Amino acid sequence: MQSLAILESNLEVLLTQYHDLQQQVLNLQQENDNQREEMMRTHAELVQLKEDYKHLETAHALLVENIDDEHRDRAKQRLSNIIAQVERAIEVLTK
């Protein structure tokens, strides 16, 4: 009988540990999901900042008088691309 009591006691301990571990897994999964969402937000912000930086480079290149022709041409090309993107967006929105 004593062996059965010990086994039952050990089983209760194991079940408690199992439930605790299940809760830890759920908590870690939630934390993982939160970190993934934060990483995605940060990535989107990085992409936007890179795009903004390219726009600033373009604007700067157009403002600088003593810039070489290659940089000026690249800046004009980027500006033309931006204008084309805006025009396409307006076209899509008006449909």
C-alpha positions as CSV (number, residue, x, y, z in Angstrom):
1,M,0.0,0.0,0.0
2,Q,2.8,2.4,0.8
3,S,4.2,1.9,-2.7
4,L,0.9,2.9,-4.2
5,A,0.8,6.0,-2.1
6,I,4.3,6.9,-3.2
7,L,3.4,6.3,-6.8
8,E,0.3,8.5,-6.5
9,S,2.3,11.2,-4.8
10,N,4.9,11.1,-7.6
11,L,2.2,11.1,-10.2
12,E,0.7,14.2,-8.7
13,V,4.1,15.9,-8.7
14,L,4.7,14.9,-12.3
15,L,1.2,16.1,-13.4
16,T,1.8,19.5,-11.7
17,Q,5.2,19.8,-13.4
18,Y,3.6,18.8,-16.7
19,H,0.9,21.5,-16.3
20,D,3.6,24.1,-15.3
21,L,5.6,23.2,-18.4
22,Q,2.5,23.5,-20.6
23,Q,2.0,27.0,-19.3
24,Q,5.6,27.8,-19.9
25,V,5.3,26.7,-23.5
26,L,2.2,28.8,-23.9
27,N,4.0,31.8,-22.4
28,L,7.0,31.3,-24.6
29,Q,4.8,30.9,-27.7
30,Q,3.1,34.2,-26.9
31,E,6.5,35.9,-26.3
32,N,7.7,34.4,-29.6
33,D,4.6,35.8,-31.4
34,N,5.2,39.2,-29.8
35,Q,8.8,39.2,-30.8
36,R,8.0,38.2,-34.4
37,E,5.4,41.0,-34.6
38,E,8.0,43.5,-33.2
39,M,10.6,42.3,-35.7
40,M,8.1,42.7,-38.6
41,R,7.3,46.3,-37.4
42,T,10.9,47.1,-37.1
43,H,11.7,45.6,-40.6
44,A,8.8,47.7,-42.1
45,E,10.2,50.8,-40.4
46,L,13.7,50.0,-41.7
47,V,12.4,49.6,-45.2
48,Q,10.6,53.0,-44.9
49,L,13.7,54.7,-43.5
50,K,15.8,53.3,-46.4
51,E,13.3,54.7,-48.9
52,D,13.2,58.0,-47.1
53,Y,17.0,58.1,-47.1
54,K,17.0,57.5,-50.9
55,H,14.5,60.4,-51.3
56,L,16.7,62.6,-49.2
57,E,19.8,61.7,-51.2
58,T,17.9,62.5,-54.4
59,A,16.7,65.9,-53.1
60,H,20.2,66.7,-51.8
61,A,21.8,65.7,-55.2
62,L,19.4,68.0,-57.0
63,L,20.2,70.9,-54.7
64,V,24.0,70.6,-54.8
65,E,25.4,72.7,-57.6
66,N,28.8,71.2,-57.9
67,I,27.7,67.6,-58.2
68,D,29.0,65.5,-61.0
69,D,26.8,64.5,-64.0
70,E,26.6,60.9,-63.0
71,H,25.1,61.6,-59.5
72,R,22.8,64.2,-61.0
73,D,21.6,61.8,-63.6
74,R,21.0,59.1,-61.0
75,A,19.1,61.6,-58.8
76,K,17.0,62.7,-61.8
77,Q,16.2,59.0,-62.6
78,R,15.2,58.3,-59.0
79,L,13.0,61.4,-59.0
80,S,11.4,60.3,-62.3
81,N,10.7,56.9,-60.8
82,I,9.1,58.5,-57.7
83,I,6.9,60.6,-59.9
84,A,5.9,57.6,-62.0
85,Q,5.0,55.7,-58.8
86,V,2.9,58.6,-57.6
87,E,1.2,58.8,-61.0
88,R,0.5,55.1,-61.0
89,A,-0.9,55.3,-57.5
90,I,-3.2,58.2,-58.5
91,E,-4.3,56.3,-61.5
92,V,-5.2,53.2,-59.4
93,L,-7.0,55.3,-56.9
94,T,-9.1,57.1,-59.5
95,K,-10.3,53.8,-61.0
